[in-house]
């Protein structure tokens, strides 16, 4: 691997961890860096899932106090999420790179719009009580979100928080904890499918993961000094750049 590509991947991992800690949207950076480094889009997408996974784990552990009060009630949503992620990941592996490449700019535009709308999609505070599994509508919404997460994943957190806010009970922190827990399930199932399909670029992932860990730590420093709107604007600009890049290549 050229040294410049290695530096690009490490920096993308670092920035991804930092922006995830502040505003979310790190997937745009990891996917984009691997694309610019010459990886096929399906491999870049699958490998990005691996690089983001440690962050999902640490975010979930940070909410463990909340999760331990409702995890039994969320098992059904976890099963639904696993089935949805399995479906989405298998759909991705069923495509060839040219077919997926044609979809990527549209996926990026949709994910960027979703990310940009994130502050307006956050659920309103509700009286604090246990997050429940909810209705059939909530289960179907979570399945659809998990399919998207297994297939592409950028903007999944915003989408899931919005749908959970409409269909589940609990205050914002409980919903965010539930979102993090389900994101771990979705990512874990998708990664297992991608590993079995042989579409993970392990060298690139190994370079990016330490950068992401350092970036997540640095995100605390960044959050105290850089306005969140500036970070969100940077992520949106990256998403739009990647979308136009793929439109141009198509």
C-alpha positions as CSV (number, residue, x, y, z in Angstrom):
1,X,0.0,0.0,0.0
2,X,1.4,3.5,-0.9
3,X,2.3,5.5,2.2
4,X,0.0,8.3,1.2
5,X,-2.9,6.0,1.1
6,X,-2.0,4.7,4.6
7,X,-1.8,8.2,5.9
8,X,-5.2,9.1,4.3
9,X,-6.9,6.1,5.9
10,X,-5.4,6.7,9.3
11,X,-6.5,10.4,9.2
12,X,-10.0,9.4,8.0
13,X,-10.2,7.0,10.9
14,X,-9.1,9.7,13.3
15,X,-11.6,12.3,11.9
16,X,-14.3,9.6,11.8
17,X,-13.9,8.9,15.5
18,X,-13.8,12.6,16.3
19,X,-16.9,13.6,14.4
20,X,-18.8,10.6,15.8
21,X,-18.0,11.7,19.3
22,X,-19.2,15.3,18.5
23,X,-22.0,15.0,16.0
24,X,-22.1,11.6,14.2
25,X,-21.6,10.9,10.5
26,X,-18.1,9.2,10.7
27,X,-19.2,6.6,8.1
28,X,-19.0,9.3,5.4
29,X,-15.4,9.8,6.1
30,X,-14.3,6.1,6.3
31,X,-16.3,5.1,3.2
32,X,-15.0,8.1,1.3
33,X,-11.3,7.6,2.2
34,X,-11.4,3.9,1.2
35,X,-13.1,4.9,-2.1
36,X,-10.4,7.5,-2.8
37,X,-7.8,4.9,-1.9
38,X,-9.1,2.8,-4.8
39,X,-11.2,0.1,-3.0
40,X,-14.3,-1.1,-4.8
41,X,-17.5,0.5,-3.3
42,X,-18.8,-2.8,-1.9
43,X,-15.5,-3.5,-0.2
44,X,-15.3,0.1,1.1
45,X,-18.8,-0.1,2.5
46,X,-18.3,-3.5,4.2
47,X,-14.9,-2.4,5.6
48,X,-16.4,0.8,6.9
49,X,-18.8,-1.3,9.0
50,X,-15.8,-2.9,10.7
51,X,-14.1,0.4,11.4
52,X,-17.2,1.8,13.0
53,X,-18.0,-1.2,15.2
54,X,-15.7,-0.4,18.1
55,X,-17.4,3.0,18.4
56,X,-20.8,1.3,18.6
57,X,-19.5,-0.9,21.4
58,X,-18.1,2.0,23.5
59,X,-21.3,4.1,23.0
60,X,-23.4,1.2,24.2
61,X,-21.2,0.7,27.3
62,X,-21.5,4.3,28.1
63,X,-25.3,3.8,28.3
64,X,-25.1,0.5,30.3
65,X,-26.9,2.0,33.3
66,X,-29.9,2.7,31.2
67,X,-29.7,-0.5,29.1
68,X,-29.6,-2.9,32.1
69,X,-33.1,-1.7,33.0
70,X,-34.8,-2.5,29.6
71,X,-32.6,-5.0,27.7
72,X,-35.0,-7.9,28.3
73,X,-37.9,-5.9,26.9
74,X,-35.7,-5.0,23.8
75,X,-34.8,-8.6,22.9
76,X,-37.6,-8.7,20.2
77,X,-36.3,-5.5,18.6
78,X,-32.8,-7.0,18.7
79,X,-34.0,-10.1,16.9
80,X,-35.9,-7.9,14.3
81,X,-32.7,-5.8,13.9
82,X,-30.6,-8.9,13.3
83,X,-33.0,-10.2,10.7
84,X,-33.1,-6.8,9.0
85,X,-29.3,-6.5,9.0
86,X,-29.0,-10.0,7.6
87,X,-31.3,-9.1,4.8
88,X,-29.6,-5.9,4.0
89,X,-26.1,-7.4,4.0
90,X,-27.2,-10.3,1.8
91,X,-28.8,-7.9,-0.7
92,X,-25.5,-5.9,-0.8
93,X,-23.5,-9.1,-1.5
94,X,-26.0,-10.1,-4.2
95,X,-25.0,-7.0,-6.2
96,X,-21.9,-6.5,-8.3
97,X,-19.7,-3.4,-7.9
98,X,-21.1,-1.6,-11.0
99,X,-24.7,-2.0,-9.8
100,X,-23.8,-0.8,-6.3
101,X,-21.7,2.0,-7.6
102,X,-24.8,3.3,-9.5
103,X,-26.8,3.3,-6.3
104,X,-24.1,4.9,-4.1
105,X,-24.6,8.6,-5.1
106,X,-28.3,8.4,-4.4
107,X,-27.7,6.6,-1.1
108,X,-25.2,9.3,-0.2
109,X,-27.6,12.1,-1.1
110,X,-30.3,10.5,1.0
111,X,-28.0,9.8,3.9
112,X,-26.6,13.4,3.8
113,X,-30.1,14.8,3.8
114,X,-31.0,12.6,6.7
115,X,-27.9,13.6,8.6
116,X,-28.6,17.3,7.9
117,X,-32.1,16.9,9.2
118,X,-30.9,15.1,12.3
119,X,-31.4,18.0,14.8
120,X,-35.0,18.3,13.8
121,X,-35.6,14.5,13.9
122,X,-34.6,14.0,17.5
123,X,-37.5,12.8,19.6
124,X,-39.2,15.2,22.0
125,X,-38.6,14.4,25.7
126,X,-41.3,12.2,27.2
127,X,-42.1,11.2,30.8
128,X,-39.3,8.8,32.0
129,X,-40.4,5.2,32.0
130,X,-39.1,2.0,30.5
131,X,-38.5,1.8,26.8
132,X,-41.0,-0.7,25.5
133,X,-40.9,-2.9,22.4
134,X,-43.9,-1.0,21.0
135,X,-46.3,-1.8,18.3
136,X,-46.3,-3.7,15.0
137,X,-45.6,-0.4,13.2
138,X,-42.5,0.1,15.5
139,X,-41.3,-3.4,14.7
140,X,-41.7,-2.9,10.9
141,X,-39.9,0.5,11.1
142,X,-37.0,-1.0,13.0
143,X,-36.8,-3.9,10.5
144,X,-36.6,-1.4,7.6
145,X,-34.0,0.7,9.4
146,X,-31.9,-2.5,10.0
147,X,-32.2,-3.5,6.4
148,X,-30.8,-0.1,5.4
149,X,-28.1,-0.4,8.1
150,X,-27.0,-3.8,6.9
151,X,-27.0,-2.6,3.3
152,X,-25.3,0.8,3.6
153,X,-25.4,2.3,7.1
154,X,-24.5,6.0,6.6
155,X,-27.1,8.0,8.6
156,X,-28.5,4.8,10.2
157,X,-28.2,6.3,13.7
158,X,-30.2,9.4,12.9
159,X,-32.9,7.3,11.1
160,X,-33.2,4.8,14.0
161,X,-33.4,7.5,16.6
162,X,-36.2,9.2,14.7
163,X,-38.2,6.0,14.2
164,X,-37.7,4.9,17.8
165,X,-38.9,8.3,19.0
166,X,-42.1,7.9,17.0
167,X,-42.8,4.3,18.0
168,X,-41.2,3.6,21.4
169,X,-41.7,4.8,24.9
170,X,-39.0,6.4,27.1
171,X,-37.1,9.7,27.4
172,X,-34.4,10.8,24.9
173,X,-31.5,9.1,26.8
174,X,-33.3,5.8,27.0
175,X,-34.1,6.0,23.3
176,X,-30.5,6.8,22.5
177,X,-29.3,3.9,24.6
178,X,-31.7,1.6,22.8
179,X,-30.5,2.9,19.5
180,X,-26.9,2.2,20.4
181,X,-27.7,-1.3,21.6
182,X,-29.6,-2.1,18.3
183,X,-26.8,-0.5,16.3
184,X,-24.4,-3.1,17.8
185,X,-26.7,-5.9,16.8
186,X,-27.1,-4.6,13.2
187,X,-23.3,-4.0,12.7
188,X,-22.3,-7.3,14.2
189,X,-24.7,-9.3,11.9
190,X,-23.6,-7.3,8.9
191,X,-19.9,-7.8,9.6
192,X,-20.4,-11.5,10.0
193,X,-22.0,-11.6,6.6
194,X,-19.3,-9.5,5.0
195,X,-16.5,-11.6,6.6
196,X,-18.1,-14.8,5.3
197,X,-18.5,-13.1,1.9
198,X,-14.8,-12.2,1.8
199,X,-15.4,-8.5,1.2
200,X,-13.5,-7.0,4.1
201,X,-10.2,-5.2,3.3
202,X,-8.4,-6.1,6.6
203,X,-5.2,-4.1,6.1
204,X,-7.2,-0.9,5.5
205,X,-9.4,-1.7,8.5
206,X,-6.4,-2.3,10.8
207,X,-4.9,1.1,9.8
208,X,-8.2,3.0,10.4
209,X,-9.3,1.4,13.7
210,X,-6.5,2.9,15.9
211,X,-7.1,6.3,14.2
212,X,-10.8,6.0,15.1
213,X,-9.9,5.2,18.7
214,X,-7.6,8.2,19.0
215,X,-10.2,10.4,17.2
216,X,-12.9,9.3,19.6
217,X,-10.7,10.4,22.5
218,X,-9.9,13.7,20.8
219,X,-13.6,14.3,20.1
220,X,-14.0,15.4,23.8
221,X,-11.4,18.1,23.2
222,X,-13.0,19.1,19.9
223,X,-16.4,19.2,21.4
224,X,-15.3,21.8,23.9
225,X,-13.7,24.1,21.3
226,X,-15.5,23.6,17.9
227,X,-19.2,24.4,17.5
228,X,-21.2,21.2,16.8
229,X,-22.8,23.0,13.8
230,X,-19.4,23.5,12.3
231,X,-18.6,19.8,12.6
232,X,-22.0,18.9,11.2
233,X,-21.4,21.2,8.3
234,X,-18.1,19.5,7.6
235,X,-19.7,16.1,7.5
236,X,-22.5,17.3,5.2
237,X,-19.9,18.8,2.9
238,X,-18.1,15.5,2.8
239,X,-21.3,13.6,2.0
240,X,-22.2,16.0,-0.8
241,X,-18.6,15.8,-2.2
242,X,-18.8,12.0,-2.3
243,X,-22.2,12.1,-3.9
244,X,-21.0,14.4,-6.7
245,X,-17.9,12.3,-7.0
246,X,-19.9,9.2,-7.7
247,X,-22.3,11.0,-10.0
248,X,-19.4,12.2,-12.0
249,X,-17.8,8.8,-12.2
250,X,-21.1,7.2,-13.2
